[in-house]
Amino acid sequence: MALKSAPLIQNKKRPRSVNRRASLRPAVFIPEKLSPATVGERMATFDPRALLTKLSGGKSSREYPVGEHIFSQGEPADAVFYVQSGKMKLTVVSKSGKEAVIAILAHDSFFGEGCLAGQPMRMASASADQRSTVIRVEKTVMVNLLHEDPEFAERFLAHLLTRNIRMEADLVDHLFNSSEKRLARLLLLLANFGQESKPIPLIAKMSQETLAAMIGTTRSRVSFFLNRFRDLGFIDYSGGGMQVNSSLVSVVLHD
């Protein structure tokens, strides 16, 4: 009796949907009421300056020249800060003295909010990356404001979620991508490519040492990759800074 051969089962490849923008911002779950579209809408209308200026006490405003510290790692965490103008640089230093840049914050950003979650000491240092004006709000005043103004609290939460998603993407990028891809992605993010807001192709001048600290490599490697990007037409230099072209995304997407 002849045995019938079993039918061949073809092992078909499951199609994989690829979202090219996901290389800049990996998908992260957000509750329905704060979907990415909602977060973008909240951020577009989030202007806390008007509310902060109404505070009668518990706040102060000050200008900082480039390089001056707002607070240092290990100091008591007793206030939240808001960047009214300029840019802030957040850094951490290891016990062996190695420094890493963990974030560059543009104007209209909050920082130092760890104190609201019971953080007793500063886990990082904050310094002015450009000449900046910063508003300092005492912890107790900020807590009362969040309790008394639900709309501000919701938008503040959306602001923190958006920044947390960005930092989560930075960590994934740092763990799995080459230093060349990390640099390309950083330049695209600094120029606002792949973000809800309008791209700003011309980014302010930034030292190669700072770029190296942000992506975890050496200054010489950053210099090498920047020269390569310029030769390929992905970036260009002008008197005011660096021109970043959208074609640089090909470096991030290249496998």
Order of alpha helices (4+ residues) and beta strands (2+ residues): alpha-alpha-beta-beta-beta-beta-beta-beta-beta-beta-alpha-alpha-alpha-beta-alpha-alpha-beta-beta-alpha
